[in-house]
Amino acid sequence: MPLALRYPPDQRFESYVAAPAGALARLRALAERPGADWLFLAGAGRTGKTHLALALCAAAEQAGRRAAFLPLAAAAGRLREALDALDGNDVVALDGVERIAGDRDEEIALFDFHNRARSLGLGVLYTAQAAPDELALALPDLRSRLQQCARIALSPLDDAGRAEVLRDRAQRRGLVLEDAAIDWLLTRTDRDLGALVGLLDKLDRASLAAQRRVTVPFLRKVIETGT
């Protein structure tokens, strides 16, 4: 249980909103059960791919398994070494396959890892902004390997989904966020989910400092003054 605390507490399966039917069950199986289907999460930006990848790792560690999360963009230029270091884990989440598409050396490194992970019995989750057949991969063999993974397609949230995320995040912080304030946020500010969550963090700090509920007038004041 303590190991799971390394992952952001907001990013768990139970806090993911509007998951496709059966998606969370398949992800839990990959996290907890050896031999479960490998998965490929595909979706545009801000659809929660990283959220689910981190949730997978947290769930695996809660189940007593070793897990690792690797954003492929962070390993640019040294991907082979980064992937080699993952062999001792039971579950691996590789986030952002599109970031290495078109780089033959990086693709070969990922292809070699994929084959090695299969032989070692690791569980692997891939995420990308598009399905394998839509990525600009230079290595046909890598594409064919990725296509063998069970696929989950994620869609952007509508306003009702964004509102549910804000309510959940506020509740987890102990922040009282009135429905009118949520409606105001969704109609008067950037509706990008990442920006909304960042604003929620700011409101949480301001509310604590002022010892006030987050009402529409308080929202206006915080946003207009930048405090």
C-alpha angles and dihedrals in degrees: 000000000000091000091060089060088074087077121073108272092222091060105074133122092254092057096051111107126218099000115183114263111284094003098115092047091054092047092049090051091053090048096048110025128064112228095027119146117280111241137216116201113201125185144122122270116296095023094117103260094138091043091057094042091055091043089054092055093047091050092048092053091046086056090054096257128128113248137181133192119204124182101207093213090062091056096052111148094012102052096129092056092046092050093046088057091060097066095099094061131093096212129028129188115199110194124202109014089176088070092071097038111126095020102109096196092051091046091052089051090052092045090053091048091050092054093044092048090053092052092048094049096242121159113235135194120190125193129192141156090248140026117272093258090054097049119100093241118166096201114071092194091058091050091052091050092050091048089060091066119095106257130226118188118207125202131202116263122253121224092274089055092047090051090051091052091051092049092049094047092046092049092051089054093047088244118150105223114177120219090240089056091051091050090049092050092051094050102037106035141049106299093206104123094225091052091047092052090048090052089049090057089052091049091049091056093045092048092051092048093048095036089227138132116248102256127161093262090050090049092052091050095049094047096043095046096036091228 
